[in-house]
Amino acid sequence: MRSKTMSFASELFPSTAYTFTGEETEFILSEITDRIKSDIHVNEMKQLKSVELADKLVTTSR
């Protein structure tokens, strides 16, 4: 049985088309999801550090 494929053709270059198997599509989506989750985690940690620094500044200025 042939695996399902997902095709992507660039609008700027219609002659260029990429075909991915279902497994490749799942892998690509998984990679994108992991990177987004990592970016969100990094941003949350930066926010936490900013809040901690602001809290220290307020505490020491009193």
Residue pairs with C-beta under 8 A, 6 or more apart in sequence:
3 21
3 22
3 23
4 21
4 22
5 19
5 20
5 21
5 22
6 19
6 20
6 22
6 25
7 17
7 18
7 19
7 20
8 17
8 18
8 19
8 20
9 16
9 17
9 18
10 16
10 17
20 28
